[in-house]
């Protein structure tokens, strides 16, 4: 097994280009093994997908539950794993810093911290508080004995504030605070992606997963993107297959989905080793 420091070094190197790399979001140990066998170079968790596995919606998972989920995915393969840890499970910078320390203990080599509060009445932290929280996360990451990759996320486009200038200001502030990677989910078009990437010196992560706002690898590379995450999209694709098969069985009394499904030995082959 590759040790954590080696995984961290490999993960950091993936961001150096010259092209973009895909980081696939797993939702359990089995999906992690399938993605590893398919040749992905790194994995991420998805807070939304994990919540779905627990029968909940995004934002309703505790820190302990999230970290247990991360440990299972880390243990499933030899790939570097970065986690979607939402806002860090607390408002105070010291809580965010503790989350980073616990993330490292769970075997992760990176994570993202959002500027979303989880409060509908005040969906985003103001830029000063958001930056202070990222700075605390960076300080905790730098204290670790390996190169933990911290991603700062500006969530405005998903949280009712689709202001490109504000997103750029936040990303630049997170970059100045020491974030290693920057992310702004929900950008509306390639022009916005290019504008964001042009203002940053650090790598930018684009989130695929929104219909009409997800672009090809070649297009994203040309716009300056260095990491492409798949968010909940693979989990939702799997759940779409479940719904289609279950509805066919229940509503039609037929089982044509079996002709499209993996045979058990083929599925088991992904789980061995």
C-alpha angles and dihedrals in degrees: 000000000000113000123240095255092054091048090050092051091048091049094049091049092055089066094059095079137159081200134021125270130212119238110196120214113226124195101197141001093274095054089045091056093048092050092047092051089051089061106256111158097216140011135217134192124235120218090205094050092047091050089052092054087057094047093252139110126252114286095032099095123100124231092248091052092047093050093048088052090050092051091054092052093044091052094049097069144010093246127113111261127205120189136222098226096170111215093344094266096278144050099233118086091230090058090052090050091052090051089056091052091049091047090057091048088054090060099258121144096198146002143183128243120202133211090220115113101201088233114119092206092053106021098174134043112237112261095258094053092042090053092047089054092050090048090054090050091049092050091052091047093050090053091061120099093240139045102278110188113224119197120200114209127203105201102184097114090057096040105054099275107096093173112141095195091052091048091051092049090052094047091049090050091050089049091052089049089059106264110159096210132023129213137183111179119208102031106171103223146354092268089062091047091052091048092052095046091048091059097050133076094192125071118280124220117212118203116223115199110085116100110242092011100070120092138191123275090246092052093047093047090051089052091055102260116151102182129035119195125193098211113190094336098104091045091049090049089053091048089049088058090050092050094047093049095043093048091049091052095044101038103033104023090229131117106208089138087077089071089060098039127098114256114244094249090052092050092045090055089067092053099051123098 
